[in-house]
Amino acid sequence: MNSQQLIEHAKRLAQLNMGVRKDTHGSRGAYAQACEFLRTYAGEKSSFLKSVLEASGYITENRASATSSILLSFAEYIEAGLKEEITPVRRAQIDVVNDLLDQAYKLLEDNSVHGAAPAVLIGATLEEFLRKEKRGQFFIIDKSVLKIV
């Protein structure tokens, strides 16, 4: 889901929560949708999800208002360009891997270097990357330039 779609869904859920704030049963479903949306797209550890979960004990109207406000804040956060698909730490790790693969590529092009040297570097780089890779995350290796994108 791209940023624009995330913003649209967050705003839709905010309106949904406000629309059912006087309906005890309807508000439960809207609240559940908001929780799952934020869990999936903001993350388990995000302040947005934690704030919505804290509102679970509020009376129906207050919970719906708080949830709506948090969803709108999440949309504003995305609109401001503050949400990245990859964390800065992860981006740095990927950059290091790409630098090592660039070095291996240069070694492959150098006829004075034994072919095993770049192969070992590529293998070690890939092994280290895979060790740090979290379960459930996927990546693509662009074989033509030996880059992880």
C-alpha positions as a printed NumPy array, in Angstrom:
array([[  0.   ,   0.   ,   0.   ],
       [  1.479,   3.354,  -0.967],
       [  1.46 ,   6.504,   1.168],
       [ -1.596,   8.004,  -0.511],
       [ -3.602,   4.824,   0.069],
       [ -2.506,   4.719,   3.724],
       [ -3.655,   8.304,   4.185],
       [ -7.02 ,   7.58 ,   2.555],
       [ -7.594,   4.481,   4.689],
       [ -6.583,   6.266,   7.896],
       [ -9.003,   9.101,   7.152],
       [-11.752,   6.64 ,   6.199],
       [-11.314,   4.784,   9.49 ],
       [-11.298,   8.074,  11.396],
       [-14.64 ,   9.004,   9.82 ],
       [-15.986,   5.515,  10.473],
       [-15.083,   5.76 ,  14.158],
       [-16.706,   9.174,  14.489],
       [-19.79 ,   7.967,  12.618],
       [-20.461,   5.152,  15.074],
       [-19.408,   6.873,  18.293],
       [-22.934,   6.667,  19.741],
       [-23.411,   3.04 ,  18.659],
       [-21.801,   0.729,  21.24 ],
       [-21.801,  -2.345,  19.001],
       [-20.856,  -0.585,  15.767],
       [-18.049,   1.267,  17.471],
       [-16.411,  -2.009,  18.516],
       [-15.984,  -3.057,  14.897],
       [-14.656,   0.343,  13.863],
       [-12.26 ,   0.3  ,  16.814],
       [-11.045,  -3.197,  15.876],
       [-10.431,  -2.079,  12.288],
       [ -8.424,   0.902,  13.536],
       [ -6.331,  -1.306,  15.821],
       [ -5.53 ,  -3.783,  13.064],
       [ -4.812,  -1.026,  10.566],
       [ -2.339,   0.644,  12.91 ],
       [ -0.82 ,  -2.679,  13.96 ],
       [ -0.178,  -3.534,  10.322],
       [  0.887,  -0.166,   8.926],
       [  2.255,   1.804,  11.891],
       [  3.784,  -1.191,  13.645],
       [  3.407,  -3.13 ,  16.875],
       [  5.657,  -0.718,  18.765],
       [  4.327,   2.528,  17.331],
       [  2.99 ,   5.256,  19.566],
       [ -0.078,   5.436,  17.348],
       [ -1.097,   1.85 ,  18.118],
       [ -0.202,   2.189,  21.803],
       [ -2.351,   5.313,  22.065],
       [ -5.328,   3.619,  20.427],
       [ -4.963,   0.585,  22.686],
       [ -4.898,   2.854,  25.745],
       [ -8.287,   4.192,  24.653],
       [ -9.864,   0.733,  24.853],
       [-11.136,   1.39 ,  28.386],
       [-12.774,   4.698,  27.536],
       [-16.518,   5.042,  27.219],
       [-17.733,   4.506,  23.654],
       [-17.892,   8.16 ,  22.563],
       [-14.514,   9.058,  24.037],
       [-12.865,   5.953,  22.602],
       [-14.25 ,   6.717,  19.14 ],
       [-13.126,  10.352,  19.349],
       [ -9.657,   9.414,  20.583],
       [ -9.287,   6.705,  17.925],
       [-10.408,   9.089,  15.202],
       [ -7.968,  11.749,  16.385],
       [ -5.078,   9.262,  16.471],
       [ -5.89 ,   7.999,  12.975],
       [ -5.953,  11.554,  11.64 ],
       [ -2.604,  12.193,  13.333],
       [ -1.213,   9.082,  11.662],
       [ -2.443,  10.398,   8.288],
       [ -0.758,  13.763,   8.967],
       [  2.44 ,  11.95 ,   9.956],
       [  2.463,  10.136,   6.62 ],
       [  1.575,  13.314,   4.692],
       [  4.563,  15.025,   6.292],
       [  6.78 ,  12.295,   4.867],
       [  7.874,  11.038,   8.264],
       [  6.939,   7.409,   7.748],
       [  9.527,   5.456,   5.822],
       [  9.126,   1.966,   4.484],
       [ 12.54 ,   1.107,   5.891],
       [ 13.959,   2.38 ,   9.167],
       [ 17.149,   4.442,   9.034],
       [ 19.064,   1.613,  10.759],
       [ 17.836,  -0.903,   8.197],
       [ 18.676,   1.503,   5.369],
       [ 22.244,   1.798,   6.745],
       [ 22.569,  -2.   ,   6.898],
       [ 21.409,  -2.322,   3.305],
       [ 23.832,   0.414,   2.235],
       [ 26.731,  -1.483,   3.823],
       [ 25.7  ,  -4.674,   2.046],
       [ 25.454,  -2.795,  -1.252],
       [ 28.93 ,  -1.305,  -0.729],
       [ 30.385,  -4.762,  -0.124],
       [ 28.649,  -6.122,  -3.207],
       [ 30.032,  -3.198,  -5.228],
       [ 33.513,  -4.135,  -4.052],
       [ 32.902,  -7.754,  -5.05 ],
       [ 31.719,  -6.623,  -8.485],
       [ 34.898,  -4.571,  -8.979],
       [ 36.964,  -7.605,  -7.951],
       [ 35.07 ,  -9.722, -10.487],
       [ 36.014,  -7.264, -13.234],
       [ 39.694,  -7.233, -12.202],
       [ 41.514, -10.029, -14.075],
       [ 44.467,  -9.884, -11.673],
       [ 42.287, -11.082,  -8.775],
       [ 41.514, -14.759,  -8.307],
       [ 37.825, -15.538,  -8.934],
       [ 37.404, -17.051,  -5.48 ],
       [ 38.   , -13.704,  -3.718],
       [ 34.824, -11.967,  -4.94 ],
       [ 32.86 , -15.202,  -4.508],
       [ 33.9  , -15.401,  -0.848],
       [ 33.066, -11.721,  -0.318],
       [ 29.638, -12.146,  -1.926],
       [ 28.944, -15.276,   0.135],
       [ 29.984, -13.648,   3.406],
       [ 27.965, -10.527,   2.629],
       [ 24.878, -12.53 ,   1.789],
       [ 25.27 , -14.68 ,   4.894],
       [ 25.555, -11.637,   7.139],
       [ 22.578,  -9.973,   5.467],
       [ 20.422, -13.072,   5.862],
       [ 21.382, -13.441,   9.521],
       [ 20.165,  -9.933,  10.223],
       [ 17.079, -10.301,   8.057],
       [ 13.934, -10.573,  10.136],
       [ 11.508, -13.368,   9.507],
       [  8.722, -12.302,   7.194],
       [ 10.693,  -9.587,   5.412],
       [ 11.532, -10.144,   1.806],
       [ 14.051,  -8.588,  -0.513],
       [ 14.975,  -8.7  ,  -4.172],
       [ 18.463,  -9.169,  -5.462],
       [ 19.031,  -7.413,  -8.755],
       [ 21.472,  -9.891, -10.292],
       [ 22.523,  -7.591, -13.099],
       [ 24.236,  -5.139, -10.747],
       [ 24.566,  -7.221,  -7.576],
       [ 22.456,  -4.846,  -5.477],
       [ 19.852,  -5.485,  -2.853],
       [ 16.85 ,  -3.258,  -3.439]])
